[in-house]
Amino acid sequence: MKEVKHWTEKEKYRQCNKEAIITLIVFTGYAIWWYITGFGLWESGNDTWVFGLPLWFVLSSIVGWLLCIAAVWIVVKVFFKDFDLGEEADVKSVESKNVKGD
């Protein structure tokens, strides 16, 4: 069984901020990819077709979506940590007060 690390409140907030920043970076990267491949190739007059669809559409909507899924999977596996957002110390102290008060 995996041992659970007890996080301080500061460590929890730091991790949450780190995860939020990484998520924004992935989203921004996808938005830039979508804009460049969608509008950039379309405006350049590229007349290449893939599976009956224009290349700009395939790259921006299909390939971009698949790349974003892969990026999110990697980010979750590498950077995200599983921890409880609740305050265990406060809950335990309240429980011990209730037991002593009975």
Secondary structure as GFF3:
##gff-version 3
##sequence-region A 1 102
A	DSSP	alpha_helix	9	35	.	.	.	ID=ss1
A	DSSP	pi_helix	36	40	.	.	.	ID=ss2
A	DSSP	alpha_helix	41	43	.	.	.	ID=ss3
A	DSSP	beta_strand	49	50	.	.	.	ID=ss4
A	DSSP	beta_strand	53	54	.	.	.	ID=ss5
A	DSSP	alpha_helix	55	57	.	.	.	ID=ss6
A	DSSP	pi_helix	58	63	.	.	.	ID=ss7
A	DSSP	alpha_helix	64	78	.	.	.	ID=ss8
A	DSSP	alpha_helix	88	101	.	.	.	ID=ss9
###
